[in-house]
């Protein structure tokens, strides 16, 4: 696996036993969640002009089920369909 990509996607964790990590094996984009942004507004920004409902489940799967409102200021991975 591409170690630099793995480290980039998980730059904010402590790398200890039992820690969850993101293994990005899918096309997508990373972005930092902005103040006041919701999961739907994040997806609308990332996939302009496309229905956000197409991406909600993928976003939640790749970000441990954590909604955007709880990750303000953190980088997340948003996979493409």
One Martini backbone bead per residue (centre of mass of N, CA, C, O) as a GRO file, in nm:
protein
   81
    1UNK     BB    1   0.101   0.032   0.013
    2UNK     BB    2   0.065   0.382   0.031
    3UNK     BB    3   0.206   0.536   0.286
    4UNK     BB    4   0.177   0.845   0.240
    5UNK     BB    5  -0.133   0.836   0.209
    6UNK     BB    6  -0.197   0.713   0.481
    7UNK     BB    7  -0.068   0.942   0.650
    8UNK     BB    8  -0.235   1.176   0.536
    9UNK     BB    9  -0.525   1.056   0.616
   10UNK     BB   10  -0.380   1.019   0.936
   11UNK     BB   11  -0.242   1.286   1.078
   12UNK     BB   12  -0.442   1.304   1.361
   13UNK     BB   13  -0.319   1.052   1.486
   14UNK     BB   14  -0.141   0.832   1.725
   15UNK     BB   15  -0.073   0.538   1.659
   16UNK     BB   16  -0.243   0.308   1.815
   17UNK     BB   17  -0.381   0.063   1.953
   18UNK     BB   18  -0.716   0.061   1.813
   19UNK     BB   19  -0.699   0.260   1.596
   20UNK     BB   20  -0.855   0.437   1.357
   21UNK     BB   21  -0.831   0.416   0.997
   22UNK     BB   22  -0.775   0.539   0.682
   23UNK     BB   23  -0.829   0.355   0.366
   24UNK     BB   24  -0.757   0.485   0.057
   25UNK     BB   25  -0.921   0.294  -0.218
   26UNK     BB   26  -1.055   0.557  -0.332
   27UNK     BB   27  -1.194   0.787  -0.495
   28UNK     BB   28  -1.127   1.136  -0.406
   29UNK     BB   29  -1.148   1.383  -0.138
   30UNK     BB   30  -1.000   1.638   0.043
   31UNK     BB   31  -1.108   1.825   0.340
   32UNK     BB   32  -1.199   2.108   0.524
   33UNK     BB   33  -1.403   2.183   0.777
   34UNK     BB   34  -1.621   2.434   0.819
   35UNK     BB   35  -1.768   2.668   0.975
   36UNK     BB   36  -2.112   2.569   0.970
   37UNK     BB   37  -2.087   2.297   0.849
   38UNK     BB   38  -2.246   2.043   0.691
   39UNK     BB   39  -2.282   1.759   0.537
   40UNK     BB   40  -2.449   1.875   0.301
   41UNK     BB   41  -2.273   2.131   0.243
   42UNK     BB   42  -2.015   1.978   0.187
   43UNK     BB   43  -2.124   1.809  -0.054
   44UNK     BB   44  -2.210   2.052  -0.225
   45UNK     BB   45  -1.923   2.166  -0.251
   46UNK     BB   46  -1.782   1.903  -0.372
   47UNK     BB   47  -2.070   1.841  -0.561
   48UNK     BB   48  -2.161   2.037  -0.770
   49UNK     BB   49  -2.492   1.974  -0.893
   50UNK     BB   50  -2.535   1.736  -0.696
   51UNK     BB   51  -2.681   1.509  -0.514
   52UNK     BB   52  -2.615   1.449  -0.178
   53UNK     BB   53  -2.748   1.165  -0.125
   54UNK     BB   54  -2.522   1.006  -0.291
   55UNK     BB   55  -2.286   1.070  -0.042
   56UNK     BB   56  -2.353   1.023   0.258
   57UNK     BB   57  -2.279   0.721   0.308
   58UNK     BB   58  -1.985   0.746   0.216
   59UNK     BB   59  -1.893   0.955   0.414
   60UNK     BB   60  -1.964   0.797   0.675
   61UNK     BB   61  -1.791   0.548   0.619
   62UNK     BB   62  -1.506   0.721   0.591
   63UNK     BB   63  -1.593   0.886   0.890
   64UNK     BB   64  -1.711   0.705   1.128
   65UNK     BB   65  -2.007   0.849   1.132
   66UNK     BB   66  -1.920   1.152   1.126
   67UNK     BB   67  -2.030   1.449   1.132
   68UNK     BB   68  -1.930   1.756   1.030
   69UNK     BB   69  -2.000   1.925   1.293
   70UNK     BB   70  -1.768   1.741   1.457
   71UNK     BB   71  -1.514   1.836   1.229
   72UNK     BB   72  -1.415   2.108   1.265
   73UNK     BB   73  -1.096   2.164   1.110
   74UNK     BB   74  -1.097   1.890   0.967
   75UNK     BB   75  -0.988   1.632   0.781
   76UNK     BB   76  -1.152   1.474   0.502
   77UNK     BB   77  -1.301   1.203   0.328
   78UNK     BB   78  -1.445   1.212  -0.013
   79UNK     BB   79  -1.602   0.996  -0.195
   80UNK     BB   80  -1.664   0.868  -0.488
   81UNK     BB   81  -1.896   0.687  -0.689
   0.00000   0.00000   0.00000
